[in-house]
Every structure is written in C-alpha cells, then in structure tokens.
Amino acid sequence: MSQLSSPQDEDDESYWNESSSLKPFDFTAELESDSINVVGWDGTAVNSQSSRPQSQQSGSSITSARPQAASARAYSSRSVRNSDLPAPTSRLTSTQSTVSSQQYKGSKSSASSHQSFPELTGMNTKPTTTELVSLEAKVRTLERQLAECRKSAEKAPSVGETLRQLMAGDPFVLELYKSRGDKGLILDKAIERCDGNAILATTLFMRNTLKRDLFSKELMSRPAAMDHYCSYLRDSGEIDELHETLSALGKTEEAAILKYKHTLSTTSNSSPSIRANALKDCIRFYFEPDRQLTTETGLINEEIHLMERQVVVDDIDKKAQEQGTNPIFKTHPRSGSIIYKPVTTTLNYSCCYHWGEKENILSSPVSIQKKHNINQKQWEYSVVDALCWRKSWTQLKTFFQAPQNRIQSTFGWSASNRLQAAIGFDKVVEVLTYNNAHADIISEYCGEISSNEKRLETAQRFCCYKQAIDTLVLMRNRHGLQAYIPHIPKTMNEMINYANNKLRSDTKWRN
C-alpha cells in the first residue's frame, strides 16, 4: 500500500489546488468561448447565458429542464465534440420531470393531427368482452337493415301504385322500371285510365330510356300515346323532334306540312327573296321526295310565283302613287302593301286598280285568275266587289253581259239578253248594298233573280219595294200584298199608291 500510494495523498484537496499542471474543470469555460445558437423545444432561440445550469449561478440544486438542443447552423459551421457540450443533469425533481413530460406530449400532439380513440374520448380503459359482443350485435343488425333498405329501394312498386301517385300529383319514380315490357305495361294502364298527364309522363320516360327505333314501335302500337306526345312537342316548340317523330311513324305528309308552316313563321319578317328561297328548299327536301305530295308542291310553287308578282306590282304602284301618274291612286289611295297577302286579296286589289289591263301584264286581273286557277264564283265575287267600290256601274253591267259569264243550257249557250251571274243575283244585291249602291241599281239587279220566292225574300230583306210588289202580283198573292203595304214607309206615297193600284187591278188572285 505504501509503495503504490503517492508521496502526497490524492484524496487531499490541496493536491489538486496546488498543482500547476492540473486545474479544476469548469463547465462554463467552453460555452462562454464558443458561439453556438441554441434552440429550445418550442422552436425559439435561446441565448447561451440562459442555457447554463442554474446550479452554477446560484449554487443551489439543479432546477433546469431538459438540455437545449443545438441548431443545424451551429453544427454546419464548426464540428462540435461530445466533450464540448454541457453534461446533462440527472438530478431532476419530480415536479420538473412531470412538467417536462407534459411539454413533450403537448409538442408531440401539436406536431401530429391524428389522435387515438382514448385520447379523444378520455377513455383510457379497454371495453369489456360483454361490451364488445353487444357492439358486434348492433353492427350486424344495422348491416342487415341497410341491406333490406337497399333491396326495397331497388324493387319497383306496383303499376297501380305508381299510377295512383301520378294521378294524385304525389312524388313518383319511373326509373325503377328497367325492362321494356314493364314500361309498356305502365303506359297501357295509363291509357286505360284516360289520364293525359300519366300518358305523357310515361311516354317521355320511354323516349329517354329506349332507342329511337324501339320507341317509335311502341308509339305506333299506341295511337293515344302518339297523339299526346305529338301535341306536347308542338306546344313546346320542338319542331325538329316532332318532324323526326312524324317521319319515323310514317306520317310524311304531316311532317312536310309542319316544315312548311315552320318556314312561313320563321320568315314572316324577312324579305320576299329570303322567304322564296326558304320555300324552294322546303319543296326540294320535304315535298319532292314524296310522290303523294305532288299537289301540295304545285300549290307552294304558285305561292312563290304570287310572291314574286306581288313584289313587282307593289313596287310599280308605289312609284305611280308617288309620282301621280295614275288618277285612280288620287281618288282611291292605296291602304298598304300587298306583299304576303292571299291570292284573293291580290286579285281584288288588281281588280280595283288595274281593271281592264291586258292579260300579258303582271298586274292584270285576268292573268292572276288564269295563273292561279281561280274558279268562276271567286272571280265574280272579286270583280263585283271591286267595281262596286269603284262605282263603275256600266262596267259591272258589261261584265255580267259578257259571253263567258252566260250559263250554258241543254240547248247551247243562252241567247237571252238577261244578265247571268254564277254566284246568283241575290249575292250581287248583297254586295251592292254593302257598297252603298243606289236603290235603283239594287232594284235592277234584284229583278234579275229568276226564282219568285228568292226574289221576294231578297226584295223584302234589302227594301226593294217595287220588286216586292211586282213579285207578289206575279205570284197572285193578294193577302201577302195587303200585309206588305204597311211595311212601306209613309214618306213613299208613290210606292203606296202603286201597291193599291195593283190591288184594284183585274189580276186573277189566288186568295
């Protein structure tokens, strides 16, 4: 023992204090000389003074928390040895340890957003076996109920129940009927109940869920559904869809007329040239391919020709009225343009302003009558109305005396000088009265009525007193003449005396 020990005992404190080569270790020496950036647990920078242990400043027990970690910049600037860092303290009180543990957990929970079920609910105890069995039973019950709900939702209700909902205005679902047969069945039941809303709703559902060819077949076998669907398309303005439907159903004539009307409505505010071109396209695409529409094609071509004639005549008459070259436009000014007017209106206009013109002129009434195949009665109505409007009584009488207006009998053309009218002179008297013709002119044409009963009725209706008296005398109806005299105005003394003289004549009366 004596040999191994040093001359001065190493446990002696003076040995360490007096030695020149050995000095006591100071924990603060390296930290004061080094410039290391220290970062705390919460991410904030901590200076070197605050990172030193509290025990070396106050000499009391160590109360600092966990040692501070150095930042990455400090390690990148210089190499730090383990011996250069302060030694961790191990003498931590229970309170400090608890606080440090809570800070650590708080920083850890803030770094991660996922928490366990016990942390969220505060339940740190595990459920018992009984509770687990009960929860599993509840889960199986809920799964069974969910499967039943899905199965019942996928099953379509009965047809009667769906129709009841449709007719009552309740919410209904048609998408659950998947097959074509089910869709046709509900449509048939709706047709049997004669409910238009149910028929239309089912038809639209079939249109949206079936192919066009299948949908057309279903409609063709159900005329009631087809009528409701076409009316719906017409009211909603779906012209293209309605045309395709009618074409698919074989109603080509109705489809072509639909396109023709649509063309007229869409070009009502357009120029005549644009409308004419649109009508020509309509003929080429919808009328000419169908041989059964030959008559309709000819009528539309006549309409196009009339439109072109109207444009020319209207332009010429407008200039003549502005320049004052035609005297008829001074006495009877035009009321408006004749473009887009019907053929009868155009004929009446031509008779009013262009009567007597040659047939080779576009504005000639005869040219219009022959080009558009206007029959004799329409022709006479237009001429009588126009000549009465012009007060051209001589021309009117000449018109009824013309050979083409005489009626052909079994013995050939009548050679009588009596006037002839295809519309009947009772209609002529009516037109004359409407245009305020003189009473003598009305009475003259009233006398041209061949039937005594018709002439008497017309004379009494339009106050042709002389014709009524003469007809009663011709019919030898004395009682009728006596009953008619009180209807003659008292101011017409000559007519009253004329009737009384007929009563005193030697006519062989029947009564």
Salt bridges, closest charged atoms under 4 A:
GLU32 OE2 - ARG52 NH1 3.09
ASP34 OD2 - ARG78 NH2 3.87
ASP84 OD1 - ARG81 NH2 3.06
GLU161 OE2 - ARG164 NH2 2.84
ASP170 OD2 - ARG164 NH1 3.56
ASP188 OD1 - ARG222 NE 2.55
GLU192 OE1 - LYS189 NZ 3.94
GLU218 OE2 - ARG180 NE 2.72
GLU218 OE1 - ARG222 NH1 2.38
GLU238 OE1 - ARG207 NH1 3.83
ASP240 OD1 - LYS259 NZ 3.10
GLU241 OE2 - ARG212 NH2 3.24
GLU244 OE1 - ARG212 NH2 3.69
GLU254 OE2 - ARG234 NH2 3.42
ASP281 OD1 - ARG284 NH2 2.43
GLU302 OE1 - HIS372 ND1 3.86
ASP314 OD1 - ARG334 NH1 3.01
ASP315 OD2 - LYS319 NZ 3.66
ASP317 OD2 - HIS354 NE2 2.87
GLU357 OE2 - HIS354 ND1 2.76
GLU359 OE1 - LYS370 NZ 3.17
ASP426 OD2 - LYS454 NZ 3.75
ASP440 OD2 - HIS438 ND1 3.63
GLU444 OE2 - LYS397 NZ 3.37
GLU448 OE1 - ARG418 NE 3.66
ASP470 OD2 - LYS466 NZ 3.04
